[in-house]
Amino acid sequence: MNLLFVDQFGEIGGAQKCLLDLIAGWSDSGTLRAAVPEGGFARALRELGVSTTPISCGPYALGRKTAADVLRFCCDAPRQAALLRSIIARRQIDVIYVNGPRVLAGAALAARGGCRLIFHAHNCLTAWRDRAIVRFALARQGTAIACCEHVARSLGRPARVILNGVPDARFRVRQYPLPEWRVGIVGRIAPEKGHLQLIEAVRMLIREGLRIELVAAGAAQYAAVDYESAVRRSAADLPVRFTGWTDDVASLLADLDILAVPSKAEPGLPRVVLEAFSAGVPVVAAPTGGIPEAVHDRHTGFLARDSSAPALACALRTALTGDPGELLSIATRARAEWERHWNIDRWRQEVISVIRSSTLPDGALDPGSGQPVRAAR
């Protein structure tokens, strides 16, 4: 099978890590190619043996799109389609696997009548025009995969929900209580991620006498740098350590006692939540996006009532000052949940099964599972 992967970003975020995990476990014969903007992601793909072709996409404004963004998109899509159509013809592509919505229209135009199309949605779609593009792109021969139920509900059409999976981040049993707690926040430094609210929550708890060091791992990727500057200014009077971006999340988690996920508007289900489950790091999170599908309050983590600083402080206080035995039990249950539901092998097997079956007629046997194929739309 010849596959063409298409993505809208040149740098590595959560969705791009998912694609790299998928490719690392691909064992079928055939050719793997990718069309992505040039950058760190393209280099990582080439290290896995995937040939890459640069594709233009944006740049687009963050948040609400402007008229200039709409015009740029209308110019990008035909150019993307022409490029992808030539790759499909020259490389005899069987399936286009689209890893981001901004390149979906161009991929759909290129795939019409030539090959199958799979769209893997990692974030919810909030704008009507995005849902309209999905309906247009997948109307004839497309399959939609969603990383969680929250994302699936936003697509405006049926989707196959394949819950995220992550590699083992090396479980470690922690001893509680601790004289000083190291609380971490991992990921992009962007307004929707809630850094300012978490810093204020930590400030409240320190005033109450708790000893906390906050570790902020990440950078202003895809986001305005002025927000990161505001975060650093807000944390100037607190024990906050900024580590910058890291690709070795397992080593970072090994050094944390608690993971905080204070997102105000989480678009999907963050990988770092599942990585923390695997590593045995208790999670304190806001109940946004797909997070409540994994973090069940007082069972696999702690859910704040909302993403405000007082609510985050309340949830953190419960975790840090509660029964140490309960905290250990929560970490152990979360690890067991990762082993059953969120591990990389299960996720990879399900995604690969959808890719394989996309080119087979209904009723044929999936060569991977041996089960009859049913259209996954």
Secondary structure, DSSP 8 states (H G I E B T S, - for coil): --EEEE-S-SS--HHHHHHHHHHHT--SSS-EEEE--SSHHHHHHHHTT-EEE--------SSS--HHHHHHHHHHHHHHHHHHHHHHHHHT-SEEEE-SGGGHHHHHHHHTTTSEEEEEE-S---SHHHHHHHHHHHTTTEEEEESSHHHHHHSSS--EE----B---------SS-SSEEEEEES---GGG-HHHHHHHHHHHHHTT--EEEEEE---TTS-HHHHHHHHHHTTTS-EEEEE--S-HHHHHHT-SEEEE--SS--S--HHHHHHHHHT--EEE-S-TTGGGT--BTTTBEE-SSSSHHHHHHHHHHHHHS-HHHHHHHHHHHHHHIIIIIBHHHHHHHHHHHHHHTTS-TTSB-TTT-SB-----
